Amino acid sequence: MTALATWFQGMKGSIRPVIHFRYDRLWEVDALRGVAIIIMAIYHLVWDLYGLAGWPIEMYTGFWHYWQLTTATMFIGLVGVSLSLRYNRMQARGNPSFRPFFYRGLVIFSWGAVLSLVTYLYYPPAYIRFGILHFIGASIILAYPFLRFRWFNLILGIGLLLLPEVVSWRHGISWLEWLGLIENPHPAFDYYPVIPWLGVVLIGVFLGQAFFPAGQRRFPLPDLSRFGPMRLLALAGQNSLLIYLIHQPIIIAILILLGIVTL
């Protein structure tokens, strides 16, 4: 299969709905991702009421600001956990190849590029240049050399999180905006630079290595995936990318139908 065909198959497969619950995955990781999906959708609903309906909501300080940070931290931290799970399982089979990580990262980054195009057509001054999907795609590739480490990831991750706080230097190179530490980033609907957010991924890798060595639970856990609400959360987590891509159009359509948002 050619590289282009592999990429295209990855794009299609990444948004193929998971209808039947997958028992070959760790339900607790998927359930946490499902929780992140729900609180993300709530945040975007509130943002739409603020940005599209004009409701007087303070989105960038206080409660909703920390709500957004919590959502992003959960999502991005779980990226690291999932990377360590996949790497450890591949290592157990003797083949932790870089190739599948590269293509997975490329696919997620490509969906970020789609959102860049959509937001550019909608509102060019604040289109997404390097949003959360761009970042997750890039971080899957960037984190690969660190997947075999444990404590080093914790130390490096904390260091990256603290770097913007302890280093006052900022650059003004617009094409390095994705890296972070930029003096005046462009206004954007979504912006997650490598510094400091790669630190959250690496801490997630540490947690994955600590709690799921060899891709298996270190500690026994009752199977709550057979409990209805928990199963739905985990199923949402198994469809996280698809839900991420379609939830905003659905929310906006509902607000338009209710007359809260007008075109």
N, C-alpha and C positions, 0 to 999 in steps of 0.2 A: 504494500500500500504506500502511495506517495505521501510526502509530508503534507501536501495540500488536502489530500483525501482524509488523512488522519485528523487534521485540524477540523475539517468539515464534519466528519463523523462525531468528533468531540463536541462541536457546537450543538449538533442535533441531540446527542445523548445527554448533554448537560441540562436540557430543559424538558426531557421526556418525563411526563408525570409518573410518579411512583404511586400506583393505585393500591397494590397489595403490600402490606407491611413487610419490610425486610428484616428477617430474624438473624441475618448474618452480620448485623451491625450492633454496636453497643447502644442500647436504647437510651441510656442516661445521657450520652453525648448528644444524640439526636433530640432528646426532650429539651435539653438546655438550649439547643439551637432553635427549637420550636418556641420556647419562651422568648428568645431574642427576636424572633420573627414577629411575635404578637406585640411586644413593646415597641418595636420599630414601626409597625403599622399604626399604633396609637400615636406615636410621635409625628408621623407623616400626616395623619388626619388632623392633628392639632396645627401643624405647620400650614396645611391647606386652608384651614379656617382663618389663620393669620394672614398668609400670603395671598390667597385667592379671594377669600370672602371679606377680608379687611377687619377681622375681629381684633380687638385690642389685647393681644396676648404677648407677653414678653418671652420670646423664644431663645434669646441669646445670652441671658443671664438667669441666675436663680434656678428654680425647680426644673424647668424644661431643658435648660442647658445641661444639667447633671443627668437628666433622663437620657438625653442624646448620648452623652459620654458613656453612660452605663450600657446602653444598647451597643454602641460601637465596640466597646471593650469586650463585651460578651462574644460578639460575632468574631472579632479579630483574634481573641484569645482561643476560641474554639478552632480557628484555622490552624493554629499551632498544635493543638491537641490532635486534630485529625491528621496533620502531616506526620507527627510522631507515630501514630497508630499505623498509618500506611507504610511508613519506612520500616518499622519494626516487624510488621508482618511480611514484607518483602525480604527483609534480612533473614527472617526465619526460614524462608524458602531459598535463601542463598543468592538473591538477585535484587538488591536495592538500587536499581538503575535510575539514572537521572532523567531518562527519556520521558516516562509517564508524568513525572512532576513538571517537566518543561511544558509538555502539551497541555496539561491541566491548567497551569498558570497562564499559558497563551490563550486558552479558551476563555477563562474568566476575564483576562485583560481585554479580549476582543469584545465581550459583552459590555465592558466599561466604555470601549470606543463607540459602540452603538448608542449608549446613553449620552456620550459626548455629542454625537451628531444630532440626536433628538433634542437635547437641551439647547444646542446651538441654533437649531431651526426655530425653537420656541422663544428663546431669549438670549441672543448672542452675548450681551455684556456679562452675564453670569453663568455661561455654560460650564459644564463639568470638564475640567482639564485633567485632573488626577483625583478621581473620587474613590469611593471605597472598593468598587470592583477593580479599577485599575490597580489600586494598592494590593488587594488580595492576590490578584494575578501575578503581580511583580514579586510579592513576598513569598509565594510558593516556590518561585525560582531562586530568589535570593537566600531563602532559608535552608535550601537543600544541603549545603556544606556543613551546616550546624546540627543536622538531625541526629547525628550519632552522639552528641554531647548531652549532658544533663545539667550539672551545676554551672558549667561555663555559660549555658544559655540563660540561666537565672541572673548571673552577674552581668553579662552583656546586655540582657534585656532591661534590667534596672538602669544600667548606664545610659542606654539610648533614651529611656524615658526622662532621665534627669538632665540629659545633655542640653536641651533648650533652656533649662532653668539656670544652669551653671556657666554656660558659655554665652556671652553677650554679643559675640560677633554674628553678623548677618550678611549674607551676600545679596546682590541685586541682579543676578543672572536669571532672566525669566525662563530660559529653557531648562534650568535646574530647579524649577519650582517643585517638581515631583520629589526632590530629595529632602526638602524642608530647609529650615534655617534661612529662609528668604526674608528680606527686609519688608517688602510690601507685596504679599501674595495677591493675585487677582481675585476679585470677588467671584464666588462660585456657589452654586447650589450645594456642592459636595466637595470636600477637600481633605484628603488623608495622606499626608506626605510620609515618606519612608522613615524620616526622623521626626517624631519619636515613635511612630506606630509599629515599626518593625520590632521594637522592644516588647510590645504586647504579644506579638506572634512568638517570639523566642521564649517568653515566659510561659506561653501556652505549650510550646514544645517541651519545656522543662516539666510542666505538670503532666503532660502525656507520658513522658518517660518515667516519671515518679509513680503515677497511679496505674498506668497500663503498660508495664514492661512486656516486651515481646508481643504487644498488641492485645494482651489479655488483662482482665482486672487483677490488681494486686490483692484486693479484698473482696470477699463474697458479698453479693448484693441480691436482694430478692427481686424476682422478675415482675416489676410493676408495669411492664408493657402490655400485660393482659388486662390492666385496669383502664377502662374506657378513656377518661380524660388524659391520662398519661400516654396512652397509645396514640391519641390524636395529636398531642404535642410532638411525640417522636415522629409521627408521619409527616407533620408539618416540617420538622427538621430535615427529613429525607427529601423534601421538595423545596428546600430553602431558596435556591437560586431562581427557580420558576416563580415562586411567590414574590421574591424581591422584584423581579422584572415586571410582574403584572399588577401588583397591589395598588400602585399609585393611579394608573388609569381607571381601575375599578372604583377606588375611593372618589376620585374626581367626578366620574360618571354619576355615582350615587348622589354626590353633593349637587350636581347640576340638576338631576331629576327631582331632588327635594327643593330646588329653588334657592339653595343657600349660596351657590356659586353661579354666576351668570357669564355667558360667553361674550 
